[in-house]
Amino acid sequence: MAESVVVAGFSEGVPCWVDAQLPDVRAGKRFYGELFGWTFPEAADETAGAGPMIPAELDGAPVAGLTPKRDGRMPTVWTVYFATPDARALTRRIAAAGGHVITAPTELPGPSGGLGSAALVTDPEGAVFGLWQPGSHAGFGRRHERRTFCWAELYARDTATVDRFYGTLFHDALFGPDATPDFGRVPVTGVFPAEMPPHFLVHFGVGDCDEALATVTRLGGRVQVPPFDASYGRVAVVTDNQGASFAVLER
C-alpha cells in the first residue's frame, strides 16, 4: 500500500472544501449568513461579479465558498472537493478508471497569489465532484461541528462500480490505518424517484434539525425530505432560496 499523501493538512481523497454555484451570490450571502451565522470578508465583495469564489467564514475561519454562475445553463448546486497534491495527475487516474473530466484543472487567482487549482470531474455513474490542489487557500479552517461541513453522501445506482472506483482512487483516505472517512454511499433504490441522477449531497451540522428547517423555510428555501434517522444522526434534505440542495445533520 502506498503511503498516504498529505495535502496542507488533508490527505489525498479527503473532502477539503465545498462551494455553491449560485446565480445570485449576494442573495446566497443573506441566506447562509442568517441560517449558519457565516460572515463574508468585505474585500470579497469587490470581486463578487467576476471573481472565482466568495469565501464564507465562521468566527474568522473559512468553511465554504459561494461562486457566481457565469452560465445560466449550469446547475445551481453544492459541490464537494477532494484534496490532491496534483490535480492533473488525479484527473488522468480518474479518466483511466472510467470517470470523466468536466473542467480540467484551472488555477484560481486570489488577492495574495493563487488560491489553488480546481477541477470538476465525474465518477463512472456521472456523479459530479471537485478536486482541489491547494495554493494560498488550503481548504476548511473548521469542519465537523455545527454550522460547518460534516459529511457528504454519495447516492449511487451501480454500487459495485462506484465502490471499486472510489476504493481504488482514494484507498488510503477510506481504508488506511488512520482513515476517518467524511463521505458515505447510499444505494439508489425504488424508494427514490426514477429520474434522480447519482450525486453527492453535502451535509452541514446543526444543533436542532427542526429549528434549522424552520429557518430554511422562513428564508425562502424548502424542505425536500423531512427529518429521518441515519446511522450518523438525524438528517433532513433542503434547498436554499435559489434551488441548491444540501442536508442538515443533527448529530
Backbone bond lengths (Angstrom), bond angles and torsions (degrees), N, CA, C in turn:
res aa  C-N    CA-C-N  psi(-1)  N-CA   C-N-CA  omega(-1)  CA-C   N-CA-C  phi
1 M - - - 1.465 - - 1.525 109.54 -
2 A 1.315 116.45 133.67 1.460 120.63 178.99 1.521 111.10 -70.31
3 E 1.320 114.80 149.16 1.469 119.21 177.74 1.518 109.45 -67.81
4 S 1.324 116.25 139.36 1.467 121.00 -178.58 1.523 110.68 -63.91
5 V 1.330 116.40 135.16 1.455 122.30 178.24 1.512 108.80 -91.00
6 V 1.331 117.58 125.33 1.454 121.94 -179.48 1.515 109.04 -100.95
7 V 1.315 117.27 129.16 1.460 123.78 -177.91 1.510 108.82 -115.86
8 A 1.348 116.24 102.03 1.470 120.71 176.55 1.530 111.75 46.34
9 G 1.326 116.20 44.75 1.454 120.33 179.02 1.508 114.60 94.55
10 F 1.338 118.83 -10.73 1.461 122.98 179.46 1.521 109.15 -118.35
11 S 1.316 116.91 123.00 1.459 119.84 174.92 1.517 110.06 -66.17
12 E 1.324 117.08 151.56 1.453 120.29 178.39 1.528 109.88 -58.54
13 G 1.327 115.16 132.23 1.450 120.51 -178.66 1.508 114.70 94.55
14 V 1.337 117.85 -2.28 1.466 121.63 177.20 1.527 109.24 -91.04
15 P 1.337 118.58 132.80 1.475 118.95 174.53 1.524 110.24 -58.31
16 C 1.330 116.43 121.51 1.464 120.00 -174.90 1.522 112.89 -119.83
17 W 1.353 117.60 -5.88 1.466 119.45 -177.62 1.523 109.23 -165.82
18 V 1.318 116.12 154.21 1.458 122.47 171.52 1.520 107.96 -138.20
19 D 1.345 115.32 147.25 1.455 117.70 171.43 1.517 109.59 -145.35
20 A 1.328 114.49 158.56 1.461 121.77 178.15 1.516 108.43 -111.86
21 Q 1.333 115.95 129.98 1.463 121.09 175.18 1.531 107.27 -93.05
22 L 1.328 115.78 113.11 1.464 121.39 -170.53 1.527 111.90 -124.96
23 P 1.334 117.79 144.67 1.472 119.87 174.60 1.525 112.56 -70.47
24 D 1.346 117.50 -27.02 1.466 121.40 -178.07 1.526 108.21 -133.50
25 V 1.313 116.06 96.03 1.466 120.74 -176.64 1.523 111.66 -66.28
26 R 1.321 117.30 -37.00 1.467 118.87 -178.70 1.529 110.73 -65.76
27 A 1.342 117.13 -37.62 1.461 119.84 174.76 1.531 110.00 -65.14
28 G 1.328 116.76 -36.53 1.455 120.39 176.62 1.519 112.29 -64.24
29 K 1.314 116.39 -37.89 1.464 119.96 177.78 1.519 110.84 -62.86
30 R 1.318 116.92 -40.89 1.465 119.78 179.15 1.533 110.48 -65.79
31 F 1.341 116.73 -43.16 1.464 121.07 -177.63 1.531 110.83 -64.56
32 Y 1.309 117.24 -55.24 1.469 120.19 -175.36 1.526 112.28 -75.78
33 G 1.325 115.50 -26.04 1.455 117.76 175.70 1.513 111.26 -63.61
34 E 1.341 116.58 -40.46 1.463 119.17 179.05 1.526 112.04 -79.52
35 L 1.325 117.38 -37.93 1.465 119.89 -177.51 1.524 112.22 -67.77
36 F 1.340 116.78 -46.30 1.467 120.33 -173.70 1.527 113.85 -113.04
37 G 1.327 117.18 -2.80 1.459 118.54 -178.09 1.516 113.41 74.02
38 W 1.338 116.33 21.04 1.457 119.32 178.27 1.528 110.48 -73.06
39 T 1.315 114.91 149.42 1.461 121.18 174.58 1.526 108.09 -119.88
40 F 1.336 115.66 162.52 1.457 121.13 -174.66 1.524 108.18 -132.99
41 P 1.329 118.27 122.54 1.472 120.48 -178.48 1.520 111.19 -54.14
42 E 1.325 115.77 137.37 1.463 119.73 -177.13 1.518 111.37 -60.52
43 A 1.339 117.33 -35.38 1.471 120.30 -178.32 1.510 110.98 -61.60
44 A 1.334 116.99 -27.43 1.470 119.39 -178.71 1.520 111.55 -66.28
45 D 1.338 117.80 -24.97 1.458 120.22 -179.94 1.525 112.14 -63.52
46 E 1.333 115.34 -26.01 1.455 118.86 -177.38 1.521 111.49 -65.36
47 T 1.346 116.80 -25.33 1.462 120.49 -178.44 1.516 111.87 -112.49
48 A 1.335 116.91 15.34 1.469 119.53 -174.86 1.522 112.57 -59.89
49 G 1.329 116.97 -28.33 1.453 117.93 -178.86 1.510 113.91 -91.37
50 A 1.359 117.23 -16.42 1.456 118.56 -174.84 1.521 113.44 -132.47
51 G 1.312 118.11 -21.60 1.456 120.82 -175.37 1.509 112.34 -72.43
52 P 1.332 116.73 164.81 1.464 119.93 -175.27 1.513 114.58 -76.95
53 M 1.334 117.71 -26.93 1.458 118.74 -173.34 1.516 110.92 -161.71
54 I 1.331 116.33 141.47 1.455 121.94 172.53 1.526 106.62 -106.48
55 P 1.327 118.47 113.84 1.465 119.45 -177.14 1.523 111.91 -73.97
56 A 1.320 115.88 141.46 1.460 122.54 172.13 1.524 107.30 -103.76
57 E 1.322 116.01 138.96 1.456 120.51 -177.57 1.521 110.81 -125.37
58 L 1.319 115.07 150.91 1.455 122.74 172.53 1.511 106.76 -124.73
59 D 1.336 115.72 114.62 1.466 121.19 -176.18 1.530 111.39 52.46
60 G 1.335 115.46 39.61 1.463 120.17 174.83 1.508 115.70 86.89
61 A 1.323 118.65 -4.72 1.460 121.40 -178.92 1.526 109.93 -106.24
62 P 1.336 118.70 138.77 1.464 120.78 -178.92 1.529 111.84 -69.12
63 V 1.332 116.20 134.30 1.472 120.31 -177.53 1.520 113.04 -128.98
64 A 1.335 119.07 -18.40 1.464 121.81 -177.92 1.524 107.83 -171.63
65 G 1.331 115.61 173.17 1.444 120.41 176.85 1.514 111.37 -134.15
66 L 1.322 116.44 150.54 1.463 122.87 172.56 1.524 106.50 -115.67
67 T 1.318 116.17 125.55 1.453 121.59 -174.30 1.521 110.32 -117.88
68 P 1.332 117.83 128.77 1.475 119.17 178.80 1.521 111.29 -71.42
69 K 1.332 116.27 133.06 1.462 121.02 175.35 1.525 109.10 -76.66
70 R 1.314 115.81 130.91 1.469 120.12 178.01 1.524 112.10 -98.30
71 D 1.325 115.42 -10.18 1.461 120.16 -178.02 1.520 107.98 -134.21
72 G 1.329 116.45 116.09 1.458 120.73 -177.34 1.514 114.06 -62.57
73 R 1.336 117.93 -14.55 1.459 120.74 178.37 1.524 112.18 -79.79
74 M 1.317 116.39 -15.62 1.464 119.88 179.48 1.527 109.58 -75.30
75 P 1.338 117.67 148.74 1.471 119.99 -178.95 1.525 112.25 -71.81
76 T 1.310 115.00 154.14 1.467 122.16 173.84 1.525 106.39 -93.86
77 V 1.328 116.57 103.96 1.466 120.40 -168.74 1.525 111.57 -146.58
78 W 1.332 114.10 161.31 1.463 122.50 165.04 1.523 107.87 -94.90
79 T 1.333 116.43 136.31 1.461 122.45 -179.55 1.522 109.78 -122.95
80 V 1.331 116.42 136.90 1.455 121.75 175.68 1.524 108.43 -98.99
81 Y 1.348 116.07 138.11 1.460 122.84 -179.48 1.523 109.51 -113.40
82 F 1.331 114.90 137.57 1.456 121.07 178.06 1.523 109.37 -104.94
83 A 1.324 115.70 139.11 1.461 121.39 -176.53 1.528 111.13 -70.45
84 T 1.321 115.33 145.81 1.458 121.48 173.97 1.521 109.32 -155.62
85 P 1.332 118.62 145.21 1.466 120.26 174.84 1.517 112.52 -81.79
86 D 1.350 117.10 -13.07 1.457 120.70 -176.34 1.525 108.11 -149.70
87 A 1.326 116.32 94.05 1.459 121.26 -175.41 1.525 111.83 -65.32
88 R 1.320 117.36 -36.38 1.466 118.94 -178.99 1.528 111.34 -67.04
89 A 1.321 116.25 -41.94 1.463 119.01 178.42 1.519 110.75 -64.97
90 L 1.333 117.00 -38.65 1.456 119.95 -179.24 1.532 111.57 -68.78
91 T 1.326 118.02 -37.00 1.464 119.02 177.53 1.532 110.80 -63.34
92 R 1.325 116.86 -34.36 1.471 119.25 177.36 1.530 110.67 -66.80
93 R 1.328 116.29 -40.26 1.468 120.03 178.05 1.531 110.65 -65.30
94 I 1.324 116.54 -38.49 1.463 120.89 179.79 1.520 110.47 -64.40
95 A 1.324 117.17 -45.21 1.464 120.48 179.26 1.524 110.61 -63.30
96 A 1.333 116.98 -40.43 1.461 120.51 -179.83 1.517 111.76 -66.47
97 A 1.342 116.72 -26.51 1.463 120.97 -178.13 1.523 112.79 -89.94
98 G 1.334 117.57 2.99 1.457 120.26 177.65 1.507 115.58 105.58
99 G 1.343 117.15 -0.12 1.460 120.54 175.63 1.519 110.73 -85.43
100 H 1.340 116.03 -175.72 1.463 120.71 -178.30 1.532 109.28 -136.59
101 V 1.302 116.03 149.38 1.465 122.61 177.84 1.523 108.33 -99.11
102 I 1.331 116.58 118.99 1.469 121.91 176.89 1.524 109.60 -85.85
103 T 1.328 115.55 -51.28 1.462 122.38 179.98 1.513 108.61 -129.57
104 A 1.314 117.07 120.02 1.464 120.88 179.05 1.525 110.31 -63.85
105 P 1.331 117.86 156.58 1.473 120.04 -179.55 1.524 112.10 -52.52
106 T 1.323 114.24 128.29 1.460 121.67 -178.18 1.520 109.12 -131.06
107 E 1.317 116.51 131.12 1.464 119.72 179.10 1.524 109.64 -77.23
108 L 1.332 115.39 132.69 1.461 121.11 -179.92 1.524 109.35 -101.43
109 P 1.338 117.58 127.99 1.461 120.17 -178.87 1.519 111.32 -75.70
110 G 1.308 115.76 155.79 1.453 121.91 176.99 1.510 110.05 -144.69
111 P 1.334 117.82 171.43 1.472 121.09 -176.67 1.525 113.16 -66.03
112 S 1.355 116.91 -23.13 1.474 119.72 -178.08 1.527 109.89 -124.36
113 G 1.332 116.48 43.82 1.452 120.58 -178.93 1.506 110.75 104.53
114 G 1.307 116.11 -177.07 1.449 120.45 -177.59 1.515 112.22 -65.77
115 L 1.345 115.92 131.79 1.460 119.92 177.67 1.524 111.14 -68.06
116 G 1.332 116.15 -34.35 1.453 121.93 -176.26 1.515 108.70 150.85
117 S 1.315 115.84 -176.81 1.461 121.09 178.54 1.519 109.81 -113.31
118 A 1.333 116.08 132.81 1.461 121.93 -178.82 1.517 109.96 -120.17
119 A 1.325 115.63 147.39 1.459 122.06 174.29 1.520 107.66 -140.20
120 L 1.340 115.71 152.57 1.455 121.52 173.07 1.521 108.33 -115.95
121 V 1.328 115.13 133.13 1.462 121.31 -177.04 1.524 109.26 -139.69
122 T 1.330 116.03 173.97 1.458 120.64 173.25 1.520 109.31 -130.19
123 D 1.321 115.11 157.50 1.455 119.30 170.71 1.539 108.24 -83.76
124 P 1.323 119.30 179.55 1.469 119.63 -176.72 1.527 114.68 -61.06
125 E 1.344 118.01 -20.87 1.465 120.58 178.34 1.520 113.02 -90.60
126 G 1.327 117.06 -8.12 1.451 120.24 178.84 1.514 115.20 102.15
127 A 1.354 119.29 1.06 1.462 121.03 176.51 1.529 109.20 -67.53
128 V 1.335 116.01 127.50 1.461 121.74 -175.20 1.528 110.60 -88.11
129 F 1.330 116.06 137.15 1.462 121.26 170.84 1.520 108.54 -147.42
130 G 1.323 115.79 167.11 1.454 121.13 -177.54 1.511 112.02 -110.51
131 L 1.331 114.79 161.82 1.467 122.83 172.36 1.518 107.30 -119.55
132 W 1.329 115.63 142.52 1.464 119.19 179.70 1.524 109.60 -132.30
133 Q 1.340 115.01 118.76 1.460 122.41 173.16 1.524 106.52 -105.19
134 P 1.326 118.24 109.42 1.465 119.77 -168.50 1.518 114.25 -69.79
135 G 1.342 113.42 145.83 1.449 122.25 167.82 1.520 106.04 -117.60
136 S 1.349 116.62 -114.71 1.462 119.16 176.45 1.527 111.95 -72.72
137 H 1.338 116.74 -20.32 1.463 121.12 177.73 1.524 108.92 -102.96
138 A 1.336 116.33 111.73 1.467 120.71 -175.37 1.516 112.97 -82.07
139 G 1.350 116.93 -27.02 1.457 120.36 -176.14 1.517 110.35 132.54
140 F 1.328 116.34 -148.56 1.461 120.63 -178.17 1.533 111.68 -57.98
141 G 1.342 114.94 133.57 1.456 119.79 168.90 1.513 110.99 -92.48
142 R 1.349 115.95 -22.85 1.469 122.79 174.91 1.518 107.69 -144.84
143 R 1.320 116.15 144.56 1.459 122.09 177.60 1.522 107.99 -160.42
144 H 1.322 116.48 173.30 1.470 122.79 176.54 1.521 112.41 61.81
145 E 1.322 117.17 32.62 1.454 120.84 177.34 1.521 108.37 -147.58
146 R 1.304 116.81 175.01 1.458 120.39 -179.81 1.526 110.52 -60.04
147 R 1.346 114.23 139.92 1.460 123.92 176.95 1.527 113.32 71.11
148 T 1.356 116.75 16.12 1.459 121.53 176.36 1.524 109.59 -133.75
149 F 1.324 116.17 171.37 1.458 121.23 175.87 1.527 109.93 -61.70
150 C 1.334 115.42 135.74 1.469 118.06 177.80 1.523 113.35 -138.06
151 W 1.330 118.98 -7.93 1.466 119.45 -178.60 1.519 108.97 -172.62
152 A 1.345 115.96 153.67 1.463 122.29 170.35 1.517 107.28 -134.08
153 E 1.316 116.49 132.59 1.464 121.45 -178.88 1.524 108.73 -113.65
154 L 1.335 115.25 128.28 1.458 120.85 176.11 1.522 109.00 -95.75
155 Y 1.331 115.93 120.87 1.455 121.58 174.76 1.534 107.30 -94.84
156 A 1.344 116.59 115.48 1.460 121.22 -172.01 1.524 110.84 -130.83
157 R 1.317 116.28 148.16 1.464 121.43 176.92 1.528 111.44 -95.26
158 D 1.317 117.60 -49.65 1.465 121.36 178.77 1.528 107.67 -93.74
159 T 1.324 116.08 83.64 1.462 120.50 -172.69 1.532 112.76 -65.38
160 A 1.323 117.81 -34.04 1.463 119.65 179.85 1.528 110.58 -63.47
161 T 1.342 116.35 -41.35 1.465 120.29 -179.23 1.517 111.53 -66.43
162 V 1.330 117.34 -46.47 1.471 118.47 -177.31 1.526 111.28 -73.32
163 D 1.321 118.39 -32.15 1.459 119.53 175.64 1.527 110.52 -61.12
164 R 1.310 115.93 -42.03 1.466 120.28 178.98 1.531 110.36 -67.85
165 F 1.330 116.79 -41.31 1.465 121.63 -178.55 1.524 111.43 -61.76
166 Y 1.343 117.06 -56.75 1.465 119.57 -177.07 1.537 111.69 -72.65
167 G 1.334 116.29 -33.18 1.460 119.18 179.08 1.507 112.75 -63.69
168 T 1.332 116.37 -32.52 1.463 120.70 176.78 1.519 111.15 -82.57
169 L 1.326 115.76 -44.55 1.466 121.21 -174.69 1.530 111.70 -65.73
170 F 1.330 116.82 -44.71 1.466 121.93 -174.82 1.534 110.77 -121.25
171 H 1.314 116.26 44.80 1.464 120.37 -171.99 1.522 112.36 -56.04
172 D 1.330 118.41 -50.01 1.467 120.42 -175.48 1.519 111.95 -65.82
173 A 1.352 117.08 -38.29 1.463 119.54 -179.77 1.523 111.67 -66.82
174 L 1.323 116.44 -28.15 1.471 120.64 -178.01 1.529 112.70 -94.61
175 F 1.336 116.36 -36.93 1.462 119.11 -170.36 1.522 114.31 -127.27
176 G 1.330 118.11 1.03 1.457 120.64 -179.18 1.519 111.88 -64.97
177 P 1.327 117.41 166.53 1.467 120.94 -175.53 1.525 114.15 -61.07
178 D 1.322 117.77 -26.48 1.465 121.33 -179.51 1.528 111.82 -110.21
179 A 1.332 116.53 16.92 1.466 120.08 -174.96 1.523 111.79 -72.50
180 T 1.331 115.28 134.35 1.469 123.17 170.48 1.530 105.94 -132.51
181 P 1.333 117.23 80.42 1.473 120.91 -171.25 1.521 113.07 -55.73
182 D 1.334 113.63 141.64 1.464 122.18 178.38 1.512 111.86 -104.45
183 F 1.334 117.77 9.46 1.454 118.41 174.37 1.519 110.76 -145.84
184 G 1.329 114.12 150.88 1.450 121.03 -179.94 1.522 110.19 -129.01
185 R 1.324 115.47 -177.78 1.450 120.38 -175.44 1.528 110.13 -134.74
186 V 1.324 115.31 132.82 1.463 122.09 178.33 1.525 108.48 -118.84
187 P 1.337 118.37 130.74 1.467 119.07 176.38 1.521 111.09 -73.40
188 V 1.320 116.86 134.55 1.457 121.90 176.17 1.521 107.92 -83.06
189 T 1.310 116.36 112.59 1.462 122.03 -176.78 1.524 109.96 -113.76
190 G 1.329 115.79 -167.26 1.452 120.65 -177.52 1.504 115.37 -66.16
191 V 1.348 117.70 -13.25 1.467 118.96 179.22 1.530 111.35 -76.70
192 F 1.339 117.19 -13.20 1.455 121.50 179.79 1.536 109.88 -97.16
193 P 1.326 117.71 152.92 1.466 119.83 177.51 1.525 111.37 -58.78
194 A 1.320 116.60 140.38 1.462 121.10 -177.62 1.532 112.00 -61.28
195 E 1.343 116.27 -29.23 1.466 119.68 -176.61 1.533 112.98 -84.46
196 M 1.336 118.40 -3.88 1.467 120.14 -177.71 1.520 110.54 -72.33
197 P 1.336 118.02 119.83 1.467 119.82 -179.20 1.536 110.80 -81.41
198 P 1.317 118.08 157.95 1.464 120.39 172.21 1.528 109.89 -57.48
199 H 1.330 116.61 138.93 1.468 119.49 -176.65 1.526 110.25 -164.42
200 F 1.342 115.07 163.51 1.456 122.09 171.39 1.528 108.76 -94.34
201 L 1.328 115.30 141.65 1.468 121.17 175.50 1.525 108.09 -119.45
202 V 1.336 115.95 116.88 1.469 122.04 -179.74 1.521 109.84 -78.73
203 H 1.339 116.60 135.14 1.467 122.82 178.98 1.524 110.48 -112.33
204 F 1.343 115.97 136.81 1.455 122.16 174.30 1.531 108.70 -117.04
205 G 1.317 116.19 139.56 1.459 120.98 -179.02 1.518 112.42 -74.17
206 V 1.331 115.80 141.76 1.471 121.93 174.27 1.521 108.33 -136.95
207 G 1.332 115.53 157.93 1.460 119.81 177.79 1.512 112.86 -82.32
208 D 1.334 116.78 -30.26 1.454 121.79 -177.45 1.531 107.83 -142.74
209 C 1.316 116.73 110.15 1.460 121.53 -175.56 1.529 111.64 -60.40
210 D 1.340 117.48 -45.50 1.465 120.62 -177.87 1.521 111.50 -63.64
211 E 1.311 115.96 -39.74 1.466 120.05 179.16 1.530 110.14 -65.04
212 A 1.330 116.75 -40.80 1.461 120.68 178.93 1.523 110.81 -63.05
213 L 1.335 117.47 -40.24 1.462 120.72 179.94 1.524 111.21 -65.46
214 A 1.328 116.46 -38.12 1.456 119.74 177.74 1.526 110.84 -63.14
215 T 1.342 116.43 -38.57 1.459 120.28 179.14 1.522 111.04 -69.13
216 V 1.334 116.69 -42.71 1.466 120.88 177.28 1.530 110.39 -55.46
217 T 1.324 116.22 -47.31 1.463 120.71 -178.14 1.526 111.16 -64.96
218 R 1.318 116.49 -43.44 1.468 121.01 -179.83 1.525 111.36 -61.77
219 L 1.341 116.72 -32.13 1.457 120.94 -177.19 1.529 112.99 -86.94
220 G 1.335 116.81 2.76 1.460 119.81 176.62 1.505 114.87 101.08
221 G 1.344 117.98 1.71 1.455 120.86 174.17 1.521 109.72 -84.28
222 R 1.326 116.01 -173.11 1.457 118.88 178.14 1.521 110.40 -146.52
223 V 1.305 115.71 159.51 1.461 122.10 179.13 1.524 108.42 -92.30
224 Q 1.315 117.41 119.40 1.464 122.01 177.87 1.527 111.49 -86.68
225 V 1.344 115.47 -44.40 1.464 121.51 -179.77 1.521 107.76 -132.46
226 P 1.340 118.46 117.48 1.469 120.69 179.54 1.522 111.09 -61.26
227 P 1.321 116.91 165.65 1.466 120.37 -176.31 1.525 113.40 -56.12
228 F 1.333 114.60 138.36 1.462 121.55 174.99 1.521 108.26 -141.87
229 D 1.311 116.05 159.14 1.461 121.11 -178.63 1.522 110.33 -92.43
230 A 1.338 116.10 126.58 1.455 123.08 174.79 1.524 108.18 -117.02
231 S 1.319 115.60 172.78 1.467 119.41 -178.37 1.515 112.36 -64.19
232 Y 1.357 116.92 -21.20 1.458 120.97 -176.68 1.530 112.65 -108.01
233 G 1.354 118.77 7.65 1.459 120.42 175.98 1.513 112.39 142.18
234 R 1.324 115.42 -168.88 1.472 122.28 179.17 1.524 108.36 -96.16
235 V 1.318 116.34 124.34 1.463 122.12 -168.65 1.522 110.84 -124.15
236 A 1.325 116.27 144.85 1.460 122.38 168.67 1.518 107.77 -138.39
237 V 1.319 116.56 146.30 1.467 121.95 179.30 1.523 108.31 -106.95
238 V 1.332 115.81 132.49 1.459 121.42 -176.37 1.523 109.91 -136.05
239 T 1.319 115.97 171.58 1.460 121.49 166.95 1.514 108.25 -123.49
240 D 1.336 115.19 151.46 1.454 118.47 175.24 1.532 109.51 -79.40
241 N 1.319 116.77 -172.11 1.462 120.47 -175.34 1.530 113.13 -76.84
242 Q 1.351 116.97 2.69 1.461 120.73 175.50 1.526 112.29 -119.98
243 G 1.344 116.20 1.00 1.456 119.66 174.53 1.508 116.58 102.99
244 A 1.331 118.95 1.74 1.459 120.94 178.60 1.527 109.77 -78.63
245 S 1.322 116.82 125.51 1.464 121.73 -178.74 1.528 111.73 -85.59
246 F 1.319 115.61 144.16 1.460 122.51 172.45 1.508 107.60 -158.44
247 A 1.301 117.54 173.93 1.463 121.82 179.81 1.519 109.33 -121.32
248 V 1.322 114.63 150.06 1.464 120.95 170.83 1.525 107.23 -109.73
249 L 1.321 115.46 139.22 1.462 121.71 -172.74 1.520 110.27 -127.66
250 E 1.292 115.94 119.36 1.465 122.09 173.41 1.512 107.44 -101.15
251 R 1.324 116.77 112.36 1.464 120.72 -177.35 1.520 109.45 -67.81
